[in-house]
Amino acid sequence: MRPQPFTHAAVAAALAVGGALMAGGEPANAANSAANSAANSAANSAANSAANSAANSVAHPAASSTAPAAAATPPAAVATPPAPAASAHDQAVALPTVQSDMKRGTSFPYKRLNELLSKLRTEGEGLFVSRFVLTDAKDSDKPPPAGTKLALMSAEDYIPIPLDAKGTFDLPTFPAERAKDMDFGTNAAKGDLGVRLSIDLATSPEMLDMGTVRRVVVVGQRLRTELLPWYVRWMFPQIEGVIACSDQPQWTLDWTEDGQRWRLPLPADAQQREPETPKGKPSRACTVLTGQEQWPDAALFQPPPGANTKLYVKLRNARAS
């Protein structure tokens, strides 16, 4: 993937909520009503008590031969003080403003890259591994500034993407419906970052044979021409073979045919630079296998021991390093 500077749009969220509790009812009227009721009840009780006392006096004159009893004084009614009225409006409660230094990009929706990675992982027959590197926008060999953050963002999701010291990272895949509104988000300023996509081989150098080389070419061509939508094909260049680079140019192919063991030395390709070689630096020695060679599928690639051999896919029209 060519270096692709991010385009960002500022995003900040602020939340504030408020509410008011309105007092209701007529507490003063309620207190007056209660006082009147209590006074009426006390008066009725006093009248009944006097009537009963008089009736008892008539019915039992001997028991009340002394001076007549004084009439009882009814208790005074005590009015209940009115309850304090609630304030018309309580104070509104405001939450602190929430701000984020992450900015969502708008120039490259993640749904397209999600589609590419999903096809690569489901239809690539386990041959390919995607690798991403975040770089300085002006120098693709320079890592991003310290403290750079990367995330996938949408209205519903915030997914941090871990970065190592060199800016290398991996990306998850999602169902199409979930990924359709996702963007890259970063805390870097607009135009400061680029991203580089590499398609690596999942096969180790010791397990590479000519049958695998041919599968890599065939599956890579099928992915690009048949399975990937036209709008993501530019991210997946045409694969033409496999590149092997080592500290020492001492590779061989070994196979057995008709009971006889064969070993074929492989030449270095003077025109092929190791894809990860920094600009202006000398490249390690590399050899190229295209799958069009006449050697059998069982011919096994033998890297030189301890030579730090690494495999790459050979791409058509690859940009010169």
ZARO-448722 format. One record per residue (C-alpha): z, y, x; residue in one letter. Coordinates in steps of 0.001 Angstrom, whole numbers, plus 500000, padded with zeros to 6 digits. Each point is the difference from the previous one (the first is absolute). Layout:
REM ZARO-448722
<node><w>Z</w><v>Y</v><u>X</u><aa>a</aa></node>
...
//
This chain:
REM ZARO-448722
<node><w>500000</w><v>500000</v><u>500000</u><aa>m</aa></node>
<node><w>499039</w><v>503361</v><u>501381</u><aa>r</aa></node>
<node><w>502829</w><v>502425</v><u>500662</u><aa>p</aa></node>
<node><w>500827</w><v>501438</v><u>496642</u><aa>q</aa></node>
<node><w>502123</w><v>503124</v><u>499818</u><aa>p</aa></node>
<node><w>502364</w><v>500154</v><u>497099</u><aa>f</aa></node>
<node><w>499697</w><v>502691</v><u>497404</u><aa>t</aa></node>
<node><w>503256</w><v>500902</v><u>498400</u><aa>h</aa></node>
<node><w>501187</w><v>501789</v><u>496947</u><aa>a</aa></node>
<node><w>503492</w><v>501413</v><u>499918</u><aa>a</aa></node>
<node><w>502408</w><v>498234</v><u>497733</u><aa>v</aa></node>
<node><w>503540</w><v>500980</v><u>499087</u><aa>a</aa></node>
<node><w>502075</w><v>498946</v><u>497046</u><aa>a</aa></node>
<node><w>502687</w><v>502119</v><u>498351</u><aa>a</aa></node>
<node><w>502307</w><v>498758</v><u>497308</u><aa>l</aa></node>
<node><w>502261</w><v>502042</v><u>497716</u><aa>a</aa></node>
<node><w>501672</w><v>498924</v><u>496834</u><aa>v</aa></node>
<node><w>502178</w><v>502035</v><u>497641</u><aa>g</aa></node>
<node><w>501793</w><v>499477</v><u>496755</u><aa>g</aa></node>
<node><w>502183</w><v>501896</v><u>497566</u><aa>a</aa></node>
<node><w>502606</w><v>498708</v><u>497527</u><aa>l</aa></node>
<node><w>500109</w><v>502061</v><u>496778</u><aa>m</aa></node>
<node><w>503383</w><v>500213</v><u>498247</u><aa>a</aa></node>
<node><w>499903</w><v>499208</v><u>496281</u><aa>g</aa></node>
<node><w>502200</w><v>500200</v><u>496846</u><aa>g</aa></node>
<node><w>502486</w><v>502619</v><u>498723</u><aa>e</aa></node>
<node><w>503420</w><v>499263</v><u>501649</u><aa>p</aa></node>
<node><w>501763</w><v>503061</v><u>498508</u><aa>a</aa></node>
<node><w>498990</w><v>499067</v><u>496425</u><aa>n</aa></node>
<node><w>501171</w><v>496446</v><u>500610</u><aa>a</aa></node>
<node><w>503431</w><v>501186</v><u>501141</u><aa>a</aa></node>
<node><w>500427</w><v>502250</v><u>496964</u><aa>n</aa></node>
<node><w>499071</w><v>497137</v><u>497697</u><aa>s</aa></node>
<node><w>502537</w><v>497737</v><u>501695</u><aa>a</aa></node>
<node><w>502733</w><v>502618</v><u>499651</u><aa>a</aa></node>
<node><w>499332</w><v>500520</v><u>496281</u><aa>n</aa></node>
<node><w>500035</w><v>496252</v><u>499420</u><aa>s</aa></node>
<node><w>503324</w><v>499633</v><u>501820</u><aa>a</aa></node>
<node><w>501587</w><v>502831</v><u>497994</u><aa>a</aa></node>
<node><w>498857</w><v>498558</v><u>496663</u><aa>n</aa></node>
<node><w>501303</w><v>496575</v><u>500965</u><aa>s</aa></node>
<node><w>503427</w><v>501420</v><u>500956</u><aa>a</aa></node>
<node><w>500304</w><v>501956</v><u>496740</u><aa>a</aa></node>
<node><w>499128</w><v>496973</v><u>497888</u><aa>n</aa></node>
<node><w>502512</w><v>497894</v><u>501915</u><aa>s</aa></node>
<node><w>502807</w><v>502568</v><u>499392</u><aa>a</aa></node>
<node><w>499251</w><v>500223</v><u>496255</u><aa>a</aa></node>
<node><w>500072</w><v>496237</v><u>499619</u><aa>n</aa></node>
<node><w>503282</w><v>499793</v><u>501901</u><aa>s</aa></node>
<node><w>501667</w><v>502615</v><u>497745</u><aa>a</aa></node>
<node><w>498779</w><v>498261</v><u>496839</u><aa>a</aa></node>
<node><w>501388</w><v>496663</v><u>501157</u><aa>n</aa></node>
<node><w>503349</w><v>501584</v><u>500904</u><aa>s</aa></node>
<node><w>500338</w><v>501577</v><u>496547</u><aa>a</aa></node>
<node><w>499155</w><v>496733</v><u>498296</u><aa>a</aa></node>
<node><w>502621</w><v>498177</v><u>502043</u><aa>n</aa></node>
<node><w>502605</w><v>502639</v><u>499119</u><aa>s</aa></node>
<node><w>499420</w><v>499574</v><u>496238</u><aa>v</aa></node>
<node><w>500044</w><v>496242</v><u>500210</u><aa>a</aa></node>
<node><w>503285</w><v>499873</v><u>502047</u><aa>h</aa></node>
<node><w>502231</w><v>502978</v><u>499021</u><aa>p</aa></node>
<node><w>503140</w><v>498441</v><u>501508</u><aa>a</aa></node>
<node><w>498447</w><v>499828</v><u>503408</u><aa>a</aa></node>
<node><w>499281</w><v>503739</v><u>499990</u><aa>s</aa></node>
<node><w>503239</w><v>501379</v><u>498412</u><aa>s</aa></node>
<node><w>500490</w><v>502271</v><u>502976</u><aa>t</aa></node>
<node><w>498164</w><v>503285</v><u>500537</u><aa>a</aa></node>
<node><w>496253</w><v>499723</v><u>499447</u><aa>p</aa></node>
<node><w>497979</w><v>499234</v><u>503153</u><aa>a</aa></node>
<node><w>498016</w><v>502779</v><u>501519</u><aa>a</aa></node>
<node><w>496276</w><v>499755</v><u>499635</u><aa>a</aa></node>
<node><w>498249</w><v>498721</v><u>503145</u><aa>a</aa></node>
<node><w>497830</w><v>502497</v><u>501894</u><aa>t</aa></node>
<node><w>496481</w><v>498656</v><u>500486</u><aa>p</aa></node>
<node><w>498894</w><v>499863</v><u>503664</u><aa>p</aa></node>
<node><w>497654</w><v>502731</v><u>501089</u><aa>a</aa></node>
<node><w>496403</w><v>498944</v><u>500627</u><aa>a</aa></node>
<node><w>498919</w><v>500394</v><u>503658</u><aa>v</aa></node>
<node><w>496351</w><v>500871</v><u>500541</u><aa>a</aa></node>
<node><w>498227</w><v>498089</v><u>502805</u><aa>t</aa></node>
<node><w>498637</w><v>502421</v><u>502623</u><aa>p</aa></node>
<node><w>496214</w><v>500014</v><u>500128</u><aa>p</aa></node>
<node><w>498391</w><v>497995</v><u>502862</u><aa>a</aa></node>
<node><w>498277</w><v>502103</v><u>502668</u><aa>p</aa></node>
<node><w>496312</w><v>500327</v><u>499274</u><aa>a</aa></node>
<node><w>497591</w><v>498450</v><u>502519</u><aa>a</aa></node>
<node><w>497797</w><v>502361</v><u>501980</u><aa>s</aa></node>
<node><w>496587</w><v>500565</v><u>498547</u><aa>a</aa></node>
<node><w>498197</w><v>498760</v><u>503139</u><aa>h</aa></node>
<node><w>501358</w><v>497975</v><u>502902</u><aa>d</aa></node>
<node><w>498743</w><v>500813</v><u>503496</u><aa>q</aa></node>
<node><w>496626</w><v>498315</v><u>500862</u><aa>a</aa></node>
<node><w>500300</w><v>497378</v><u>502760</u><aa>v</aa></node>
<node><w>497302</w><v>500359</v><u>502721</u><aa>a</aa></node>
<node><w>499200</w><v>497295</v><u>502575</u><aa>l</aa></node>
<node><w>499109</w><v>501042</v><u>503553</u><aa>p</aa></node>
<node><w>496289</w><v>500391</v><u>500778</u><aa>t</aa></node>
<node><w>498510</w><v>496852</v><u>501567</u><aa>v</aa></node>
<node><w>497337</w><v>500589</v><u>502652</u><aa>q</aa></node>
<node><w>497939</w><v>497617</v><u>502143</u><aa>s</aa></node>
<node><w>498172</w><v>500638</v><u>503265</u><aa>d</aa></node>
<node><w>497469</w><v>497276</v><u>499147</u><aa>m</aa></node>
<node><w>496603</w><v>501238</v><u>498837</u><aa>k</aa></node>
<node><w>497511</w><v>497875</v><u>498098</u><aa>r</aa></node>
<node><w>496409</w><v>499868</v><u>501193</u><aa>g</aa></node>
<node><w>497126</w><v>500601</v><u>497619</u><aa>t</aa></node>
<node><w>496838</w><v>499315</v><u>502022</u><aa>s</aa></node>
<node><w>500294</w><v>496210</v><u>500239</u><aa>f</aa></node>
<node><w>501576</w><v>498153</v><u>497055</u><aa>p</aa></node>
<node><w>501777</w><v>496825</v><u>501081</u><aa>y</aa></node>
<node><w>498326</w><v>497937</v><u>497282</u><aa>k</aa></node>
<node><w>496857</w><v>499600</v><u>502120</u><aa>r</aa></node>
<node><w>501860</w><v>498839</v><u>503070</u><aa>l</aa></node>
<node><w>502120</w><v>497739</v><u>497795</u><aa>n</aa></node>
<node><w>496807</w><v>498413</v><u>498693</u><aa>e</aa></node>
<node><w>498692</w><v>499412</v><u>503523</u><aa>l</aa></node>
<node><w>503249</w><v>498443</v><u>501227</u><aa>l</aa></node>
<node><w>500315</w><v>497807</v><u>496899</u><aa>s</aa></node>
<node><w>496493</w><v>498597</v><u>500521</u><aa>k</aa></node>
<node><w>500616</w><v>499541</v><u>503709</u><aa>l</aa></node>
<node><w>503177</w><v>498003</v><u>499366</u><aa>r</aa></node>
<node><w>498749</w><v>497917</v><u>497087</u><aa>t</aa></node>
<node><w>496345</w><v>499436</v><u>500962</u><aa>e</aa></node>
<node><w>500200</w><v>500189</v><u>503788</u><aa>g</aa></node>
<node><w>500972</w><v>496315</v><u>500363</u><aa>e</aa></node>
<node><w>502948</w><v>500985</v><u>502202</u><aa>g</aa></node>
<node><w>497680</w><v>501104</v><u>502815</u><aa>l</aa></node>
<node><w>500790</w><v>503721</v><u>500049</u><aa>f</aa></node>
<node><w>503043</w><v>502217</v><u>500384</u><aa>v</aa></node>
<node><w>499919</w><v>503734</v><u>499290</u><aa>s</aa></node>
<node><w>501760</w><v>502337</v><u>502407</u><aa>r</aa></node>
<node><w>500584</w><v>503717</v><u>499530</u><aa>f</aa></node>
<node><w>500938</w><v>502601</v><u>502584</u><aa>v</aa></node>
<node><w>501163</w><v>503525</v><u>499168</u><aa>l</aa></node>
<node><w>498751</w><v>502431</v><u>502647</u><aa>t</aa></node>
<node><w>499749</w><v>503636</v><u>500907</u><aa>d</aa></node>
<node><w>497075</w><v>501485</v><u>498065</u><aa>a</aa></node>
<node><w>498390</w><v>501457</v><u>503134</u><aa>k</aa></node>
<node><w>500619</w><v>497035</v><u>502313</u><aa>d</aa></node>
<node><w>499757</w><v>496503</v><u>498541</u><aa>s</aa></node>
<node><w>501690</w><v>498541</v><u>503098</u><aa>d</aa></node>
<node><w>503093</w><v>502164</v><u>499555</u><aa>k</aa></node>
<node><w>502837</w><v>498804</v><u>497731</u><aa>p</aa></node>
<node><w>501315</w><v>502230</v><u>497214</u><aa>p</aa></node>
<node><w>502849</w><v>502442</v><u>500710</u><aa>p</aa></node>
<node><w>503530</w><v>498604</v><u>500059</u><aa>a</aa></node>
<node><w>501624</w><v>500058</v><u>496576</u><aa>g</aa></node>
<node><w>496722</w><v>499518</v><u>498113</u><aa>t</aa></node>
<node><w>500496</w><v>498198</v><u>496683</u><aa>k</aa></node>
<node><w>497460</w><v>498153</v><u>497891</u><aa>l</aa></node>
<node><w>500288</w><v>498732</v><u>496432</u><aa>a</aa></node>
<node><w>497978</w><v>498915</v><u>496997</u><aa>l</aa></node>
<node><w>500758</w><v>502273</v><u>497061</u><aa>m</aa></node>
<node><w>499230</w><v>500237</v><u>496319</u><aa>s</aa></node>
<node><w>501780</w><v>501330</v><u>496934</u><aa>a</aa></node>
<node><w>501917</w><v>496693</v><u>499744</u><aa>e</aa></node>
<node><w>500175</w><v>498768</v><u>503619</u><aa>d</aa></node>
<node><w>501260</w><v>501121</v><u>503378</u><aa>y</aa></node>
<node><w>499388</w><v>497301</v><u>502626</u><aa>i</aa></node>
<node><w>500905</w><v>500885</v><u>503631</u><aa>p</aa></node>
<node><w>497646</w><v>498534</v><u>502631</u><aa>i</aa></node>
<node><w>501733</w><v>499091</v><u>503292</u><aa>p</aa></node>
<node><w>498339</w><v>501319</v><u>503174</u><aa>l</aa></node>
<node><w>500576</w><v>498653</v><u>503506</u><aa>d</aa></node>
<node><w>500076</w><v>502147</v><u>503145</u><aa>a</aa></node>
<node><w>496208</w><v>499807</v><u>500334</u><aa>k</aa></node>
<node><w>499368</w><v>500955</v><u>496376</u><aa>g</aa></node>
<node><w>498965</w><v>496476</v><u>498971</u><aa>t</aa></node>
<node><w>500741</w><v>498988</v><u>496423</u><aa>f</aa></node>
<node><w>499083</w><v>497526</v><u>497288</u><aa>d</aa></node>
<node><w>499198</w><v>500667</v><u>496370</u><aa>l</aa></node>
<node><w>500917</w><v>497981</v><u>496898</u><aa>p</aa></node>
<node><w>497631</w><v>499162</v><u>497174</u><aa>t</aa></node>
<node><w>500645</w><v>500506</v><u>496293</u><aa>f</aa></node>
<node><w>498419</w><v>499146</v><u>496642</u><aa>p</aa></node>
<node><w>497150</w><v>502409</v><u>499304</u><aa>a</aa></node>
<node><w>501829</w><v>501656</v><u>497085</u><aa>e</aa></node>
<node><w>503006</w><v>500882</v><u>502168</u><aa>r</aa></node>
<node><w>497926</w><v>501250</v><u>502947</u><aa>a</aa></node>
<node><w>497566</w><v>502161</v><u>498045</u><aa>k</aa></node>
<node><w>502085</w><v>503210</v><u>500280</u><aa>d</aa></node>
<node><w>501502</w><v>499428</v><u>503455</u><aa>m</aa></node>
<node><w>499451</w><v>502373</v><u>502918</u><aa>d</aa></node>
<node><w>501128</w><v>500109</v><u>503591</u><aa>f</aa></node>
<node><w>502937</w><v>502326</v><u>500550</u><aa>g</aa></node>
<node><w>501228</w><v>501455</v><u>503282</u><aa>t</aa></node>
<node><w>502364</w><v>502676</v><u>501262</u><aa>n</aa></node>
<node><w>497434</w><v>501241</v><u>502537</u><aa>a</aa></node>
<node><w>498046</w><v>503199</v><u>499541</u><aa>a</aa></node>
<node><w>496500</w><v>499882</v><u>498561</u><aa>k</aa></node>
<node><w>497397</w><v>498940</v><u>502546</u><aa>g</aa></node>
<node><w>502499</w><v>498737</v><u>502611</u><aa>d</aa></node>
<node><w>499472</w><v>496249</v><u>499516</u><aa>l</aa></node>
<node><w>497214</w><v>497453</v><u>500097</u><aa>g</aa></node>
<node><w>499992</w><v>496290</v><u>499237</u><aa>v</aa></node>
<node><w>498093</w><v>497222</v><u>501717</u><aa>r</aa></node>
<node><w>499217</w><v>496668</v><u>498335</u><aa>l</aa></node>
<node><w>499334</w><v>496866</v><u>502018</u><aa>s</aa></node>
<node><w>498945</w><v>496580</v><u>498761</u><aa>i</aa></node>
<node><w>501555</w><v>497436</v><u>502323</u><aa>d</aa></node>
<node><w>499622</w><v>496253</v><u>500177</u><aa>l</aa></node>
<node><w>502844</w><v>497807</v><u>498812</u><aa>a</aa></node>
<node><w>498931</w><v>497246</v><u>502432</u><aa>t</aa></node>
<node><w>501661</w><v>499850</v><u>503416</u><aa>s</aa></node>
<node><w>497783</w><v>499758</v><u>503105</u><aa>p</aa></node>
<node><w>501127</w><v>496414</v><u>500660</u><aa>e</aa></node>
<node><w>498906</w><v>498892</v><u>496488</u><aa>m</aa></node>
<node><w>496588</w><v>501668</v><u>499949</u><aa>l</aa></node>
<node><w>496990</w><v>497683</v><u>499851</u><aa>d</aa></node>
<node><w>496337</w><v>500578</v><u>499226</u><aa>m</aa></node>
<node><w>500462</w><v>498834</v><u>496412</u><aa>g</aa></node>
<node><w>502579</w><v>502774</v><u>499465</u><aa>t</aa></node>
<node><w>497691</w><v>502567</v><u>501617</u><aa>v</aa></node>
<node><w>497273</w><v>499092</v><u>497510</u><aa>r</aa></node>
<node><w>502401</w><v>500135</v><u>497055</u><aa>r</aa></node>
<node><w>501175</w><v>503458</v><u>501067</u><aa>v</aa></node>
<node><w>496409</w><v>501284</v><u>499958</u><aa>v</aa></node>
<node><w>499029</w><v>498319</v><u>496713</u><aa>v</aa></node>
<node><w>503175</w><v>500930</v><u>498071</u><aa>v</aa></node>
<node><w>499930</w><v>503544</v><u>501378</u><aa>g</aa></node>
<node><w>496419</w><v>500478</v><u>498816</u><aa>q</aa></node>
<node><w>500789</w><v>498518</v><u>496587</u><aa>r</aa></node>
<node><w>503024</w><v>502277</v><u>499575</u><aa>l</aa></node>
<node><w>497970</w><v>503091</v><u>500752</u><aa>r</aa></node>
<node><w>496816</w><v>499211</v><u>498084</u><aa>t</aa></node>
<node><w>501254</w><v>497976</v><u>497014</u><aa>e</aa></node>
<node><w>503713</w><v>500509</v><u>499363</u><aa>l</aa></node>
<node><w>500818</w><v>503589</v><u>500913</u><aa>l</aa></node>
<node><w>498961</w><v>502868</v><u>497684</u><aa>p</aa></node>
<node><w>497473</w><v>502361</v><u>501561</u><aa>w</aa></node>
<node><w>502534</w><v>502842</v><u>500234</u><aa>y</aa></node>
<node><w>502275</w><v>498107</v><u>502415</u><aa>v</aa></node>
<node><w>497349</w><v>498264</v><u>502117</u><aa>r</aa></node>
<node><w>499988</w><v>502842</v><u>502501</u><aa>w</aa></node>
<node><w>503571</w><v>499018</v><u>500914</u><aa>m</aa></node>
<node><w>498900</w><v>496452</v><u>500875</u><aa>f</aa></node>
<node><w>497139</w><v>500095</v><u>502550</u><aa>p</aa></node>
<node><w>497613</w><v>497105</v><u>500489</u><aa>q</aa></node>
<node><w>501532</w><v>497267</v><u>502181</u><aa>i</aa></node>
<node><w>497678</w><v>498547</v><u>502647</u><aa>e</aa></node>
<node><w>502273</w><v>497752</v><u>502020</u><aa>g</aa></node>
<node><w>503193</w><v>499681</v><u>502027</u><aa>v</aa></node>
<node><w>500987</w><v>501870</v><u>503158</u><aa>i</aa></node>
<node><w>502451</w><v>498484</v><u>502521</u><aa>a</aa></node>
<node><w>501482</w><v>502239</v><u>502688</u><aa>c</aa></node>
<node><w>502271</w><v>498910</v><u>502873</u><aa>s</aa></node>
<node><w>501484</w><v>501147</v><u>503273</u><aa>d</aa></node>
<node><w>497771</w><v>497470</v><u>501816</u><aa>q</aa></node>
<node><w>496456</w><v>499033</v><u>498875</u><aa>p</aa></node>
<node><w>500473</w><v>496245</v><u>500175</u><aa>q</aa></node>
<node><w>499259</w><v>498674</v><u>496514</u><aa>w</aa></node>
<node><w>498471</w><v>496649</v><u>499164</u><aa>t</aa></node>
<node><w>498915</w><v>497965</v><u>496983</u><aa>l</aa></node>
<node><w>501123</w><v>496340</v><u>499949</u><aa>d</aa></node>
<node><w>498742</w><v>497228</v><u>497730</u><aa>w</aa></node>
<node><w>499306</w><v>496299</v><u>499936</u><aa>t</aa></node>
<node><w>496562</w><v>498654</v><u>499106</u><aa>e</aa></node>
<node><w>498886</w><v>496340</v><u>500042</u><aa>d</aa></node>
<node><w>503173</w><v>499048</v><u>501803</u><aa>g</aa></node>
<node><w>499399</w><v>502539</v><u>502755</u><aa>q</aa></node>
<node><w>502187</w><v>503065</v><u>500546</u><aa>r</aa></node>
<node><w>498163</w><v>503282</v><u>500546</u><aa>w</aa></node>
<node><w>501262</w><v>503294</v><u>501411</u><aa>r</aa></node>
<node><w>497867</w><v>503127</v><u>499905</u><aa>l</aa></node>
<node><w>501011</w><v>503237</v><u>501810</u><aa>p</aa></node>
<node><w>499494</w><v>503142</v><u>497909</u><aa>l</aa></node>
<node><w>498557</w><v>503152</v><u>501597</u><aa>p</aa></node>
<node><w>501513</w><v>503472</v><u>499741</u><aa>a</aa></node>
<node><w>498039</w><v>502527</v><u>497947</u><aa>d</aa></node>
<node><w>499645</w><v>503096</v><u>502173</u><aa>a</aa></node>
<node><w>499082</w><v>502154</v><u>496960</u><aa>q</aa></node>
<node><w>503005</w><v>499035</v><u>497915</u><aa>q</aa></node>
<node><w>503152</w><v>502095</v><u>500337</u><aa>r</aa></node>
<node><w>503305</w><v>498801</v><u>498635</u><aa>e</aa></node>
<node><w>500347</w><v>501777</v><u>496621</u><aa>p</aa></node>
<node><w>503512</w><v>501308</v><u>500700</u><aa>e</aa></node>
<node><w>499185</w><v>501481</v><u>503409</u><aa>t</aa></node>
<node><w>500980</w><v>503696</v><u>500136</u><aa>p</aa></node>
<node><w>497227</w><v>502478</v><u>500601</u><aa>k</aa></node>
<node><w>499320</w><v>500580</v><u>503671</u><aa>g</aa></node>
<node><w>501823</w><v>496821</v><u>501049</u><aa>k</aa></node>
<node><w>498323</w><v>496887</v><u>501451</u><aa>p</aa></node>
<node><w>499694</w><v>497042</v><u>497649</u><aa>s</aa></node>
<node><w>501126</w><v>496479</v><u>500648</u><aa>r</aa></node>
<node><w>497354</w><v>497315</v><u>500272</u><aa>a</aa></node>
<node><w>498705</w><v>498689</v><u>496662</u><aa>c</aa></node>
<node><w>497723</w><v>497246</v><u>498761</u><aa>t</aa></node>
<node><w>498254</w><v>499811</v><u>496602</u><aa>v</aa></node>
<node><w>499342</w><v>497052</v><u>497686</u><aa>l</aa></node>
<node><w>497653</w><v>500599</v><u>497043</u><aa>t</aa></node>
<node><w>499822</w><v>496534</v><u>498451</u><aa>g</aa></node>
<node><w>496255</w><v>499830</v><u>500660</u><aa>q</aa></node>
<node><w>500527</w><v>498012</v><u>503202</u><aa>e</aa></node>
<node><w>498882</w><v>496381</v><u>500034</u><aa>q</aa></node>
<node><w>503389</w><v>498589</v><u>500857</u><aa>w</aa></node>
<node><w>501722</w><v>497724</v><u>497446</u><aa>p</aa></node>
<node><w>502670</w><v>501157</v><u>497524</u><aa>d</aa></node>
<node><w>502606</w><v>497939</v><u>501845</u><aa>a</aa></node>
<node><w>499478</w><v>501908</v><u>503268</u><aa>a</aa></node>
<node><w>503457</w><v>501476</v><u>500720</u><aa>l</aa></node>
<node><w>500483</w><v>503337</v><u>501699</u><aa>f</aa></node>
<node><w>502223</w><v>499759</v><u>503079</u><aa>q</aa></node>
<node><w>501533</w><v>503323</v><u>501134</u><aa>p</aa></node>
<node><w>501178</w><v>500335</v><u>503605</u><aa>p</aa></node>
<node><w>503732</w><v>499164</v><u>500266</u><aa>p</aa></node>
<node><w>502314</w><v>502999</v><u>500089</u><aa>g</aa></node>
<node><w>497131</w><v>502478</v><u>499657</u><aa>a</aa></node>
<node><w>501265</w><v>501722</v><u>496819</u><aa>n</aa></node>
<node><w>496857</w><v>499134</v><u>498047</u><aa>t</aa></node>
<node><w>499429</w><v>501832</v><u>496729</u><aa>k</aa></node>
<node><w>497410</w><v>499424</v><u>497281</u><aa>l</aa></node>
<node><w>498131</w><v>502642</v><u>497979</u><aa>y</aa></node>
<node><w>497304</w><v>499930</v><u>497376</u><aa>v</aa></node>
<node><w>496681</w><v>501334</v><u>501244</u><aa>k</aa></node>
<node><w>498703</w><v>502634</v><u>497608</u><aa>l</aa></node>
<node><w>496474</w><v>501209</v><u>499534</u><aa>r</aa></node>
<node><w>499394</w><v>503607</v><u>501008</u><aa>n</aa></node>
<node><w>503530</w><v>500277</v><u>501342</u><aa>a</aa></node>
<node><w>500825</w><v>503483</v><u>501236</u><aa>r</aa></node>
<node><w>500079</w><v>500160</v><u>503782</u><aa>a</aa></node>
<node><w>503499</w><v>500201</v><u>501452</u><aa>s</aa></node>
//
